Amino acid sequence: MTALLEARGLMKRFGGVWALRDVDLRQEATETLGMIGPNGSGKTTFINAVTGHLALDAGDVLLDGERVSGRPTHRIAQAGMVRTYQAVRVYGRFPVDENLRIASLPHYERVGRRQPLEGVEELLARLGLADKRQAPAGSLTLFEQRRLELAMRLLARPKLLMLDEPVAGLNPGEIREMIAVLKELRRTCALFVIEHTMKVIMELADRVIVLVSGEKIADGAPAAILKDDNVIRQYLGSVRAFRP
């Protein structure tokens, strides 16, 4: 069976430091894949590389069996893989509607919409932003901005949504709400989730990849990862826990 996402021997070095070193992984279309590891382990470099934001030194990335490594970012997004960022990226001076229109412009004809904002009412309702359409994005709370960023990415109708620390900066109640939002989004597309907050990984991920110093040290079910002695020694001893 063809994997939705396949990384083969990804290599990236900054000077004398390996950010990614021979990283292989597969993600099926039916699973949510999590990635964890200490700060500086290569997680964001991985997302940057597979989505075209960063050139690899070696290796291949395949999406739904088609090689996408080496393509520009917008072509990878059009192929079906989009991402969010640790620091949320919205156009703060523009209203929510305009943020959505800008995000939709490269995709709306390809996905069969007649105009950029067609269907956004339902999307905003799903994400709890129906009453914010005319509000400047910069006036929204961080949690609302994170949901707006999700809406902007979903307008591309992706096969795979890559999330780089989607609960960063949120309080415990907002984390619970974001987990619920992401669980619902799994019906729309596959998710790849980087997180330090283990509750998010435990509730969302079917399988977890662990990176340390640019190398994959573990790959398995969340419960097994939590018991892995090597993972505990190299990472979980300092991980942020979240208790509801």
C-alpha positions in Angstrom: 0.0 0.0 0.0 1.3 3.5 -0.9 2.0 5.6 2.1 0.5 9.1 2.3 3.8 10.5 3.5 7.2 8.8 3.1 10.5 10.3 4.0 13.6 8.4 2.8 17.0 9.1 4.2 16.5 12.8 4.9 19.8 14.6 5.7 20.3 18.3 6.6 23.3 19.8 8.1 24.0 23.4 9.4 27.7 23.8 9.4 29.0 21.0 11.5 25.7 20.2 13.2 23.3 17.5 11.8 19.7 18.7 12.0 18.5 15.6 10.3 20.5 12.5 9.9 19.2 9.6 7.7 15.6 10.0 8.9 13.1 7.6 7.4 9.4 7.5 8.2 6.0 6.5 6.7 2.6 7.8 7.5 -0.6 6.1 6.3 -3.6 8.1 5.2 -5.7 6.6 8.0 -3.4 7.6 10.9 -2.4 10.6 12.9 1.4 10.7 13.3 3.1 12.4 16.2 6.6 13.6 16.5 8.4 14.5 19.8 11.9 15.3 20.9 13.9 17.8 22.9 14.4 21.4 21.7 16.9 21.4 18.8 16.2 17.8 17.9 15.3 18.5 14.3 11.5 18.5 14.5 10.8 21.9 12.9 13.6 21.3 10.5 11.8 18.1 9.4 8.6 20.0 8.7 10.4 22.8 7.0 12.2 20.3 4.8 9.3 18.1 3.8 7.1 21.2 3.0 9.7 22.9 0.8 10.7 25.7 3.2 14.2 24.3 3.5 16.4 22.5 0.9 17.6 19.0 1.9 21.2 17.9 1.6 20.0 14.4 0.7 16.9 12.2 0.7 13.5 12.1 -0.8 10.0 13.0 0.3 7.0 11.4 -1.3 3.3 12.4 -0.9 0.8 9.8 -1.9 3.5 8.0 -3.9 4.6 11.2 -5.8 8.0 12.7 -5.2 7.7 16.3 -3.9 11.1 17.0 -2.5 12.8 19.8 -4.4 9.5 21.4 -5.4 8.7 25.0 -4.2 6.4 25.3 -1.2 3.3 26.4 -3.1 3.6 23.4 -5.4 3.8 21.0 -2.4 0.7 22.7 -0.9 -1.1 22.3 -4.2 -0.1 18.6 -4.1 -1.9 18.3 -0.8 0.5 19.0 2.1 0.2 22.2 4.1 1.5 23.3 7.5 1.1 25.6 10.5 3.8 27.3 12.5 5.0 27.5 16.1 4.5 31.2 16.0 1.0 31.7 14.5 1.0 33.4 11.1 -2.0 35.5 10.2 -2.3 39.0 8.7 -3.0 41.0 11.8 -4.1 44.2 10.2 -6.6 42.5 7.9 -10.1 41.2 8.8 -10.6 37.5 9.2 -12.4 37.4 5.8 -9.4 39.0 4.1 -7.0 36.5 5.7 -9.2 33.7 4.3 -9.4 35.2 0.9 -5.6 35.6 0.7 -5.2 32.0 1.8 -7.7 30.7 -0.7 -6.5 32.5 -3.8 -3.9 29.9 -4.9 -6.3 27.0 -4.4 -10.0 27.9 -4.9 -10.3 27.1 -8.6 -8.3 23.9 -8.2 -10.6 22.6 -5.5 -13.8 23.5 -7.4 -14.9 26.7 -5.7 -16.3 29.5 -7.8 -14.8 32.3 -5.7 -12.2 32.4 -2.9 -14.7 32.8 0.1 -17.2 30.2 -1.1 -17.9 27.8 1.8 -16.1 29.7 4.5 -19.2 30.2 6.6 -19.3 26.4 7.3 -15.6 26.3 8.0 -15.7 29.2 10.4 -18.7 27.7 12.2 -16.7 24.4 12.6 -13.8 26.4 14.2 -15.9 28.7 16.4 -15.1 31.8 14.5 -18.5 32.6 12.8 -18.9 35.9 14.6 -15.3 37.1 13.9 -15.5 37.5 10.1 -15.0 41.3 10.1 -12.7 41.4 13.1 -9.0 42.3 12.5 -7.0 39.1 12.9 -4.6 41.0 15.3 -7.5 41.6 17.7 -8.2 37.9 18.1 -6.9 35.9 21.1 -4.0 33.6 20.5 -6.4 30.6 20.5 -8.6 32.3 18.0 -5.6 33.1 15.8 -4.5 29.5 15.9 -8.0 28.4 14.8 -7.9 31.1 12.0 -4.6 29.7 10.8 -6.2 26.2 10.7 -9.1 27.6 8.6 -6.6 29.3 6.2 -4.8 26.0 5.7 -7.9 23.9 5.3 -9.0 26.1 2.4 -6.4 24.2 0.3 -8.3 21.0 1.0 -5.1 19.2 2.0 -4.5 15.5 2.2 -2.0 16.1 5.1 -2.0 18.9 7.6 1.3 19.3 9.5 1.0 21.1 12.8 4.1 22.5 14.5 3.2 22.8 18.2 -0.5 23.7 17.8 -1.1 24.3 21.5 2.0 26.5 22.2 1.0 29.4 24.4 -2.5 28.1 25.2 -3.8 27.6 28.7 -5.1 24.2 29.9 -8.7 24.9 29.0 -7.8 26.0 25.5 -5.5 23.0 25.1 -8.6 20.7 25.8 -10.6 22.7 23.3 -7.8 22.5 20.7 -7.6 18.7 21.1 -11.3 18.5 20.4 -10.9 20.7 17.3 -8.1 18.5 16.0 -9.9 15.3 16.7 -12.8 16.6 14.6 -10.4 17.7 11.8 -9.1 14.1 11.5 -12.3 13.4 9.5 -11.2 16.0 7.0 -7.5 15.1 6.4 -4.6 13.3 8.0 -2.6 15.1 10.7 1.1 15.2 11.5 1.6 16.7 15.0 4.8 18.0 16.6 4.3 18.7 20.3 6.0 18.9 23.7 2.7 18.6 25.6 2.3 14.9 25.9 -1.4 15.0 26.5 -1.9 16.2 23.0 0.3 13.4 21.6 -1.4 10.7 23.7 -4.9 11.8 22.8 -4.3 12.4 19.1 -1.5 10.2 17.7 -1.9 6.7 16.5 1.9 6.4 16.3 4.8 8.5 17.5 8.3 9.2 16.1 11.0 10.4 18.5 13.9 12.5 17.2 17.0 13.3 19.2 19.9 15.3 17.8 18.5 14.8 14.3 18.2 11.0 14.4 15.1 8.9 14.9 15.5 6.9 18.0 12.0 5.4 18.4 8.9 4.7 16.4 5.8 3.2 17.9 2.4 3.4 19.6 2.2 6.2 22.2 1.9 3.8 25.2 5.0 1.9 24.1 7.0 5.1 23.6 6.2 6.2 27.1 7.8 3.0 28.4 10.9 3.0 26.1 14.0 3.3 28.3 16.0 5.1 25.7 13.2 7.7 25.1 12.8 8.2 28.8 16.5 8.7 29.3 17.0 11.1 26.4 13.7 13.0 26.4 10.8 12.2 28.6 12.6 13.1 31.8 12.2 16.7 30.9 9.0 16.7 28.9 6.1 19.0 29.8 3.2 17.1 31.2 -0.4 18.4 31.0 -3.0 17.3 33.5 -6.7 18.1 32.7 
